[in-house]
Structure formats: C-alpha cells, structure tokens
Amino acid sequence: MTGRTSLPPLLHLLFGLLAASFSLPAAAFDVIQLMNDLARHKGGRATFVETKYIALLDKPLIASGEMNYIAPHYLEKRTLKPKPEVLILDRDTLSIERDKKKLSINLANQPEALAFVDSIRGTLSGNRAALEKNYLLMLSGNAGKWELTLLPSDQKIASLVLRITVSGNGNQIRNIEYLQADGDRAVLAITPLAEKP
C-alpha cells in the first residue's frame, strides 16, 4: 500500500464521462443541418420588397407585393406596386402575367434559366442536391441567423450571375441578393405573414 486512497469504480466512471463530455465538440451548424431545417418548412405566405440596382439608372427600382410558397414545387410572386404582375413557378413551368398578357415558359428547355430558378426553389425546399448541381455552397452563421452563398460552378451560369446570397433565421428565408455578372444587383427582402388559425 502506498498511502494513496483509490477512488471507487463508480467515481472513476463519473469522472471519465465528465471528461469525455467536455472534450466532445458541439455539433457544428453546417449545410446539411440548414438544408434539413429548410426542408421541414412546408411553405406559407409572405410580403416582399424587391430593390433592383441597375447601373444605367440613377435610382433603384423598387417593387412590392406578396409571395406564396407550397413545398417543394410551387412559388407565386404577386407584385402589387408599382405595376401589377404575377409570376408563378409550378414545377418546370414559369408563367408571367403582365398588362393582361400571359406568357408560359417550359424551363426544361432553358437550362440556364432552370439553374437560376433552382437556386430559389432548391433553397426554399432544402434540396442540397439540386443546388450543388450548379453551385458551390458556402455557409456562415448559426441556426438562428445564417447566410448561404451560392457561387456558380457552371461557366454559362457564371456569365449571368456572380453570386446569390440567401440569409435567414431558422427555417425562414428573409433575404435573397443576386449579383449579376454585369454588376447590377437585386435584393429581395421577405417578411413571413402569420398563418390564420
């Protein structure tokens, strides 16, 4: 006997568990977690304000209205001001109604346009695979306040868009910014509307 008292086996186990819990890193917020959070959001209504900064114009163009999203394929953007316009994305069909004229486009025949649309739809639905087909994803922040940057990985898309930055809180997207290759940019600020009981 050396004069040291030995700890009971239960205390050894307790100290071992405590040491292990302090050495385990906290679960990091990553693209997988963000996509899972976004995928749980099944849609809803929101108001929007879209501000377009165009180099040829002295002042930005500002439009506002309402949006309706039903996961995973339906998005309606109804501009009320300054001029009424309805844009509906339903699967691969984009419909635009303006000045009593209606135009429908099959996006399956327009890969660059489809890739741009998928940046919105893929983010709203938390579809990482759809996003990574055409973009490199870079995430910063945490689950409470995050920013996801989409950088085009396809040269044809990069010739149109330099980057798309999406930010939000939890599973709600609050802001989408598009920086075009020509330097013009658009910022879409989104405010969710409370659902009626």
C-alpha positions in Angstrom: 0.0 0.0 0.0 1.4 3.4 -1.0 -0.8 5.6 1.2 -2.9 6.9 -1.6 -6.6 6.3 -1.4 -8.2 4.8 -4.6 -11.5 6.2 -5.9 -14.4 3.9 -6.1 -15.1 2.5 -9.6 -18.3 4.5 -9.8 -16.4 7.8 -9.3 -13.8 6.8 -11.9 -16.7 6.2 -14.4 -18.3 9.5 -13.5 -15.0 11.5 -13.9 -14.4 9.7 -17.2 -17.9 10.6 -18.5 -17.4 14.2 -17.5 -14.0 14.4 -19.1 -15.4 12.9 -22.3 -18.4 15.4 -22.4 -16.0 18.4 -22.1 -13.8 17.1 -24.9 -16.7 16.5 -27.4 -17.1 19.4 -29.8 -20.6 20.9 -30.0 -22.5 19.9 -33.2 -21.4 22.4 -35.8 -24.0 24.3 -37.9 -23.4 23.2 -41.5 -25.1 23.0 -44.9 -26.7 19.6 -44.0 -28.4 21.0 -40.9 -29.6 24.1 -42.8 -31.0 22.0 -45.6 -32.8 19.8 -43.1 -34.2 22.8 -41.3 -35.4 24.4 -44.6 -36.9 21.1 -45.8 -39.1 21.0 -42.7 -40.7 24.3 -43.7 -43.7 23.4 -45.9 -44.5 26.8 -47.2 -46.5 29.9 -46.4 -47.3 33.4 -47.4 -45.1 36.4 -47.1 -44.8 40.0 -48.2 -41.7 41.2 -50.2 -39.9 44.3 -51.2 -37.6 43.9 -54.2 -34.9 46.6 -54.8 -33.1 46.5 -58.2 -29.8 48.4 -58.5 -29.2 49.0 -62.3 -26.1 50.8 -63.4 -27.9 52.7 -66.1 -30.5 54.2 -63.7 -29.9 57.0 -61.1 -32.3 55.4 -58.6 -33.1 51.8 -57.7 -36.3 50.3 -58.9 -38.5 49.2 -56.0 -41.4 46.7 -56.3 -43.5 45.1 -53.5 -46.2 42.5 -53.2 -46.9 39.1 -51.8 -45.5 35.6 -52.2 -47.0 32.2 -51.7 -44.8 29.0 -51.5 -46.1 25.5 -51.3 -43.2 23.0 -50.9 -41.5 21.7 -52.9 -42.5 22.9 -56.4 -45.0 25.9 -56.3 -44.0 29.5 -55.9 -46.2 32.5 -56.7 -44.8 36.1 -56.6 -47.6 38.7 -57.0 -46.2 42.2 -57.5 -48.7 44.9 -56.5 -46.6 48.0 -56.8 -45.6 49.9 -58.9 -47.3 47.8 -61.6 -49.3 44.6 -61.1 -47.5 41.4 -62.2 -48.0 37.7 -61.4 -45.1 35.2 -61.7 -46.0 31.6 -61.0 -43.4 28.8 -60.9 -45.1 25.4 -60.9 -42.6 22.5 -61.3 -40.8 23.4 -64.6 -43.3 25.9 -65.9 -42.8 29.6 -65.4 -45.9 31.7 -66.1 -45.8 35.5 -66.2 -48.9 37.7 -66.4 -48.5 41.4 -67.0 -50.7 44.1 -68.7 -53.4 41.4 -69.4 -50.9 39.4 -71.3 -49.8 35.9 -70.2 -46.6 34.0 -71.2 -45.6 30.5 -70.2 -42.1 29.1 -70.4 -41.0 25.5 -70.1 -37.8 25.8 -68.1 -36.8 22.2 -69.0 -35.8 23.7 -72.5 -33.8 26.5 -70.9 -31.1 25.1 -68.7 -29.6 28.4 -67.5 -33.0 29.7 -66.5 -33.8 26.4 -64.8 -30.5 26.6 -62.8 -31.3 30.1 -61.7 -34.9 29.1 -60.7 -33.5 26.0 -58.9 -31.3 28.4 -56.8 -34.5 29.7 -55.3 -36.6 26.6 -55.3 -33.7 24.4 -54.0 -33.0 26.7 -51.1 -36.7 27.1 -50.2 -37.2 23.3 -50.2 -33.8 22.4 -48.6 -32.7 20.4 -51.7 -29.0 20.3 -51.4 -28.5 18.0 -54.4 -30.4 20.4 -56.7 -28.3 23.4 -55.5 -25.0 21.5 -55.8 -25.7 20.6 -59.5 -24.9 24.2 -60.4 -23.5 26.0 -57.4 -20.7 25.8 -54.7 -22.3 26.4 -51.3 -20.7 28.5 -48.6 -22.4 28.8 -45.2 -21.7 31.2 -42.3 -23.5 32.0 -39.1 -25.6 29.7 -36.9 -29.1 28.1 -36.9 -30.6 31.4 -35.5 -29.0 33.7 -38.1 -27.3 32.3 -41.2 -26.1 33.3 -44.6 -25.7 30.9 -47.6 -23.7 32.0 -50.6 -24.2 30.2 -53.9 -21.3 30.5 -56.3 -22.0 29.3 -59.9 -19.9 26.2 -60.8 -21.1 26.2 -64.4 -19.5 28.8 -66.8 -22.7 29.6 -68.6 -24.5 30.5 -65.3 -21.4 32.4 -64.1 -21.6 34.5 -67.2 -25.0 35.7 -66.0 -24.7 35.6 -62.1 -21.6 36.1 -60.0 -23.3 35.0 -56.8 -26.6 34.6 -54.9 -26.6 35.2 -51.2 -29.5 33.9 -49.2 -29.9 34.8 -45.5 -32.4 33.9 -42.8 -33.4 32.8 -39.3 -34.0 29.2 -38.5 -36.0 27.7 -41.4 -37.2 31.1 -42.7 -35.6 32.8 -45.6 -35.5 36.6 -45.0 -33.3 38.0 -47.8 -32.1 37.0 -51.2 -29.5 39.0 -53.1 -28.5 38.4 -56.7 -25.3 39.9 -58.0 -25.2 39.7 -61.8 -22.1 39.4 -63.9 -22.7 42.9 -65.3 -22.6 44.4 -61.8 -26.3 45.0 -61.4 -27.9 43.5 -58.4 -31.3 42.8 -56.9 -32.2 42.4 -53.2 -35.4 40.6 -52.2 -36.5 41.3 -48.6 -39.1 38.7 -47.4 -41.4 39.1 -44.3 -43.4 36.0 -43.5 -47.1 36.5 -42.8 -48.7 34.9 -39.8 -50.9 31.9 -40.7 -54.6 32.3 -39.9 -55.8 29.8 -37.3 
